[in-house]
Amino acid sequence: MKKIKAFFIGIFTVFCGSTVTKAQDVYLSIPENNIFNRSEFTSVPTRVMMNPNRTNWDYAFLGLIPTAPTFTSVSGPTFTHSSSSSFTLPSSTLLWQLESMGGQLPSTGFSGSLPGFQSFSTSATKWFEPPSTSLGGGFNRGNINFTFKIPAAQFAANAYRAGNYSMDITQNYNDFTPRNFKTILVIPSSIRWITTSLTKYIEISSLNDYRITGTRVLNLDNAEIAHTVDFNVWAKAAATNIQFTSSKGVPGTRNIGAIKLGSNGSTLTTKALSADFQNFSAANFSVVAGNRNNFSPELYVSAEDFKTLFFEAGTYTFELNFNSKSTDNSINSLQNTAVQLKVLPLSEITIPSSGRNVNFNFNTAAQYTNGQSQVIPNQIVLSNNESFELYVKSDENYFKKGGLQTDINSNILQIGVDGSSVNAPLSKTPQKILFNGTPVLDRGLNIKYTIPPAGAQSLVGKENTTYSINVYYSFTAI
């Protein structure tokens, strides 16, 4: 009975020992922060092999020539992605160096040395240089750990696609286990907006912006997205209406469909915004070297809509919701941008050169008896993006002769807008001639000048010469 018991114990011992020699691949999970920020990755000490038995190196020729431990890639010079052989990373991507054997570095006495960080190769690469003779010292039993690095420059130079990149490695020491293993770089699935600007402020400070005949383009600045998966850009407006607050605090709305979203270049297709998500990508954004894609989103408004819907002074606000969504819809990243279009109060009165002088000639008795009136077509061209009133005044209360004041009162001249019942006597005090004007761009006004009979008759007996006075027009916002 004792012999049988020993036999079964022996079998059990052999069975347990066999589990130690089972191959174990080396997995290195690369954080997305290192990939997206292009910052160096350094692993914690990582077990690559185990040494359960020996404590010294192999030496040949009477112990005089050491056999250096090596790694050799048997699958080629690149790390290959599990999904496709066309996705690869160069061997220079990953650097490694021995960290410890059995908890400490082997002895380097008698000309042994620890090589610096190096990469895998299809040729045998030494990971330690043993001492010249066995008298130089050995190493401890236990885990054989390495430190791994991916330099920052490798993140900028290569495309890291979500999934596993592997390389098959063999090593040359029989007593180190495993003899063959895979080194696997694990890349997480991730999408992240690098652009952090959450507000876009656009200011309109010139009426010339409304005189442009082509489509109005509003640039939203560059957008940059870091990713390890292919994705599409989806977008929508947060609401169906643009919120408007006039310069006087009066609220209103505009239809969001008047604005189209596209990009500078052909990256995005151009579509009208709506409150529903739409795919704006002209094509999938593929994983590229550096793991970042960028584009310049733009908003487009037709010239007519810009003049009609966005002319009034005030603030127009709406929010854009962007969603970078992987092509398999498994992950996404949201980014919201609040757009504020600020239209400053703008006004302008111009008088064409042909209408700068208004002349009254008194040559007949009838002209003195009946007075005179004349209309100057489109004498004033006015623009104002607020509700307004139009005023007229003179620089003096009396006409001048040769630069000197006379006794002819300015109020003998009446001014008004043709077709209006208002004819204001001219004076230094501004007189209202247009009431409740609504926002308007480049509106031409026919101005009517009248010297009524009483005023004309007051000129009888005056010296036969030229009398002049300056007339000024101005706005008042209401």
Buried (B, 14 or more C-beta within 10 A) or exposed (E): EEEEEEEEEEEEEEEEEEEEEEEBBBEBEBEBEBBBEBBBBEBEBBBBBBBEEBEBBBBEEEBEEBEBBBBBBEBEBBBBBEEEEEBBBEBBBBBBBBBBBBEEBBBBEBEBEEBEBBBBBEEBBBBBBBBBBBEBBBBBBBBBBBBBBBBBEBBEBBBBBBBBBBBBBBBBBEEBBBBEBBBBBEBBBBBBBBBEEEEBEBEBEEBEBBEEEEBBEBEBEEBEBBBBBBBBBBBBBEEBBBBBEBBEEEEEEBEBBBBBBBBBEEBBBBEBBBEEEBBBBBEEBEBEEBBBBEBBBBBBBBBEBBBBBBBBBBBBBBBBBBBBBBEEEEBEBEBEBBBBBBBEBBBBBEBEEEBEEEEBEBEEEEBBEBBBEEBBEBBBBBBBBBBBBBBBBBEBBBBBBEEEEBEBBBBBBBBBBEEEEBBBBBBEEBBEBBEEBEBEBEBEBBBBBBBBEEBBBBBEEBEEEEBEBEBEBEBEBE
